[in-house]
Amino acid sequence: MKKLPAVATLATAALLALAGCAEPPAPQAPQPSTSESAGGSGDGAAAFKACMVSDSGGFDDKSFNQTSYKGLTDAVAELGIESNEVQSSTNADFAPNVEAMVADGCNIIVTVGFLLDDATTAAAEANPDIDFAIVDSNPEGSADLENLKPLLFNTAESSFLAGYLAAGMTKTGTVGTFGGLQIPTVTIFMDGFAQGVAHHNETKGTDVQVIGWSSENQDGQFVPGDDPFQNIAGGKQTADTLVSQGADILFPVAGPAGEGALQAAQSSGGNVNAIWVDTDGCVSAEQYCPQLISSVYKAMDLAVADAIRASYNDEFSNEPYVGTLENDGTGLAPFNEFEDDVPAELKAELEQLRTDITSGTIQIESAAQPK
């Protein structure tokens, strides 16, 4: 969900990219350690190594790093290949960490997040014999690099459903969203959410207000600080501000900092709830499940595993993968503990909206959508 976030089948464990995380370890660039999975297909598998570099959220961010990392571990378990991974603590770690994976002899390196764009592109250009895939970015010039595959997700579609859901569930008539940083992989969620609320107002005659983001002005509320995605306290401060303005459903698109919104909901005595992003929050942040109406998921684990599998089978291509409602690459997670609270009529409307979006009957406007 970064440089930074549904009702396809209303089920997936791929939800992912979000909230608090343990202190990430220091960058491992000097001497990365590899891990070889049990099983596999013999010498060929043992000779192949898949690697991953996180952004500053780390692999336990309950969000998109964690879900992407699951794709790596799933591929290792399936193929019996070797793997290595390195967590980034700051933006300055990106290029050295990618270079550490190059030096370690990785056959494919998956980088996680829009903020690793430059480091990934530079490494791909310098190492044409190594496959690269990047989650949540389509770097400029990547079409000219046969060894760089963008893994993209049109979360404007699934967030539209989330906005409609929020508008149908609010009791105060006000819902709020905020981001970690004003970058396309964040604002795409916020655009879809605001437009879903607007569609509910238009079709149902309601007057639900969205605070924290204006699609028309492309301006809104973001977590403060030099490292906003890690600023859980700042996320709670931002959420508290929205709650004080009447929001009773929160849609944080802020990586680990989004946990602050879940804390605000949890402490509200049942007056405030939330919709998570990237992963099914009831799986990745289960302690907050009683406050989560649903989540907008991105099937990053499946996309990452597919890219690694293609590289292993010598079938890798630089054609971008785009997860949509139609191919279940994004969608709404189950309602979990809200299953009995979401009206049957609203559930049916969400299913129809999914059909209308995939058919093109409903057009979502967001400059951040994958082209």
N, C-alpha and C positions, 0 to 999 in steps of 0.2 A: 503496500500500500504505500508508497513513498516515491523520491526523485526520482515522495510521497508524496481501513478506509476507509422467498424469491422463488419463485415458486416452481422452478423447473420440475422438480419431482417432490419438492418440499422435503428433501432428505439428502444429506450427504455428510460424510465425516470430513470432507475436504475443507470445511470452513476454517476457515481459517482464520491473518494476518490479524485476538489482539489483546492484551492489556498487560499488567505488570510483569516484570521479569526479574530474575535474580541478577546480581551484578555480573556482567559478562566478563569472561577471562581476558587477560591482556592478549594483544595480537600475538599469533604464533609464528610470525614470519620467519624468524631465524631458523628454527628447526621443527617444521611441521611433522606431526606423527601420523602414520597411516594406520588404517584398520582393515583387515581382510575378513570378509564374512565367511561363515561356515557354509558348506555346500557349494553348489555351482557346477560348472560344466568343464572342469579340468583346467589344463594349462592355459588355454585361451582366455578363460575367465580370470584366472589369477594374474595374467599379464595385463589386463585392462584395469585402469584406475579411473574412477569418477570422483570429481572433487567439487567442493562448494565453498563460496565465500559469502558470509552474511553481511548485512549492513549493520549499523550500530545497535540495532535492537537485539541481536543475538538469536541463537536458535531456540531459546525458551521464551520468546516474546508473546506467546499465546496468540500469535497473529501470522503475518505472511512469511516471516523467516522460518517459524516453526513448521508451518504447513509445507513450505518448499523443502525443508530438511527431511520431512517425512517422505517426499518423493525420492530423495537420494537413498534413504535407508530402505525404502521399498524396492528400489531397483537393485541395490546390493543384495538383498535377500533373494530376489527372484533370479538374478544372473550369477550370483556367487563371485562377484568381482571385488576388487580392492576399492577402498575409498579413503578420502582424506577431506577434512574440512577445517576452516579457520574462521573464527568470529572476529568481527571488527568492533572496536570500541569507539572510534571517532572516524570522521571522514578521511583524515590523514592516513588511516590504515588501509584504505581500499587498494591503492596501487601496489604497495608492498605485499599485501596479502595475496593479491592475484598473482604477482610475480613469484611468491613462495610456492604456489600451486603449480605454476609453470616449471619451476626448478625441481619440483618433486616428481615430475614425469607423468602428470595427469593426462589422460587421453581426452577427457572432456571436463571443462570447468564451467560450473553454473554459478552465476553471480545473482544476488538477490536484491533487487531494488533499483529504482530510477537513478538514485544517487551514485551508483557504480557504473553509470553509462560511460564516462570518459575512460576510466581505468580498464573496463572490459574491451572497449573498442581498440584502445592502444595495444592491449595484449593480443587481441585477435589479429590485428594488422601485423604485429611483429612475429607471430607464431602461426603461420598458415597451416601447419601440420597438426594443430590442436583444435578440437571443436570447442566452441563456446556457446552457451545459452544464457540469456539474461531475463530475469523475471521482472515484469512491469516496465519494460522500456523497449522502444524501437529506435535505437540510436541513429542519428543522421549518418547516412552513408553505409548503413548495415546491409543494404541490398547489394552493395558491391563487394561484400565480404562473404565468400561462400562458406566460411566456417563460423558464422555468428548468427544464431537463431533467436529472435525475439519471442518471448512468451507473454502474451497480452490478454487482457480480460476487459470485456465491455460491461463494467459494473454499473454504468448508467442505467442499463436495462433492469438489473436486479434491484438497484437502489430505488428506481421508480416504484417498484412493487413495495419496497420497504416504506417509502413515503406514503403511499396509498394506505398501507396497513396502519401506519402511525396515525394518519388522519381519521381512520375508522375506529381507532382505539382510544384516542385522547379524551379525557374528561374535562380538561380545562380549555380546550380549543387552541392550545399553543404547543408546538413541538419545536425542539431545538437540535441543531447540529453544530459541530465544530471540527476543525482539522488540526493536524499536527504542523503542517507547513503548506503554503499555497503553491502546490505543484500539481501537475495534471493527474497523477495517480491518486491524489486526495480529492481534488475538486470534481473529478468525474463522479464520485459517490455523491457529493453534495448537490451537484446539478440534478442527478436522477432523483434524489430524495425530494428536493424542493418541487420538481415537476410532477412527481407522483402525488404530493399533497395538493398541488394546484389542480390536477386532474380530478381528484376526489371532490374538491370544492365545485368544480365545473359540472360534474356529472351528478353529484348528490345534493347540490344546493347548500353545502356547508360553507363555513368561513374560517377554516383552520389556518392559523398563522404560523409561518416558519420563521424562527429567529436563529441567527448565527450564520446565515448564508443567503445571498441574493444571486440567483442564476442570471438575472438580467444585468446586474452591475458587476458580477464576478468579484464579489467582495464579501467578507464575512469574518467570523471569529476563529482565531487560531491560538494554539497553546503558546504561551510566552517562553522566553529563555533561549540560550544559545544552542541547546540540544533539546528541542521541543518534544520529539518523539519519546524521549526518556523521562520527561518531566511529569511524573504521575501527580505530584502535588499541584503543578500548574494545570494539568488536565482537570483535577477536581475543582480548582479555583474557577476555571472556565465553565465547567458544568454547573457549579453553584450559582454563577452569574445568570446562566440561562434559566435555572430553576427559579431564581428570585424574580425573573421576568415572566413567570407563569408556565414555563415548559414542564410538562409532566411525562414526556417521552423524549429520550436523548438518543442521538445517533452520532457517536464519536468516531471520527476517522483519523485516528492519531496514534496508531500502533500501541506500544506499551502505555503511553500517556493516557490512552482511552480508559484505562482501569480507573482513573480518577472519576470518570462519569459513572462507572459501575459502583464505586464507593459512595458517590452522592446518592444514587438510586437506593442502594442498600440501607443507607442511614435515614431514608425518608419516611420509614414506617409504612411502606406500601403506596405512597402517594406518587412516586416517580418510578418509571421503568425505562428500559433501554432496548435498542436494537444494535447488535454487535456487527462487526465487519470482518471480512477475510476468512474467518473460520466460524464454525458453530460454537458460539461462546459457551454453551452448556457442556461442551466437550473440553475446550481449551481453558476455560475459566469457570469450572463447574460450581465454584463457591458462590457465583453470582447468578446461577441459573434461575432462581426464583424471581429475579428482576428482569430477565431477558425474554421479551415477547418472541423474538426470532433473531436471525442473523443473516447478513448477506455474505454468502460464501464465494470464494474463488478456488476452483479446483487446481491449485498450483501443484499439489502433490502429483496429480495425474499428468499434468503437462511436463513437469520435471522428469518424472519416470519415463515418459514417452521419449523425451529428447535423449536421455541417457541410453535407453534401449536402442534407439535409432543409430546412435553413434557406435554402440557395441556391435550392431549388425551391419555396419558400413552402409547405412541407409540415411545418414544425416543430411539434412538440407537446411538452407537458410530461410526457407519460407516461414513467415511469421505464423505462430499459433495464436488464434484469437478465441478465447472462451466466451461463449454467449449463452443466452437462455436456451436457444435452439439446440446447442450441442451439450448442454448441462455443464458447461465450463464455469458458469456462475448461476446463482439463483438464491432462493430463500431457503434457509435451513428449517427443520421442524419447529413447531411452536412449543414443543416440550411441555413445560409446566403450564403454559398458557393454552394448551390444546382445547380445553373446555371453555376458555374465556373468549376466544376469538369466535364471533358469530358465524354460523354456517353460511349465511348470505355473504359475509365478507370473504370467507374462504373461496366461495364460488366466483366472486368478482375478481379475486386475485388470479384464479386459474384462467378466467376469460381474458384478463389483461395480459397474461403471459402469451396467450394465443395471438392477441392483437398486436403485441410487440414483435413477436417472431414473424408474423405475416406482413408486417409493415403498415398495418392499419393505424397504429400509433407510432409516431415519430418522436424520438427524444432528441433534444438539442443540447449538445455538449461538445465544445471544441476539443475536449480531452478524450473523446471516444477514439478507439483504434480505427485507423483508416483502412 
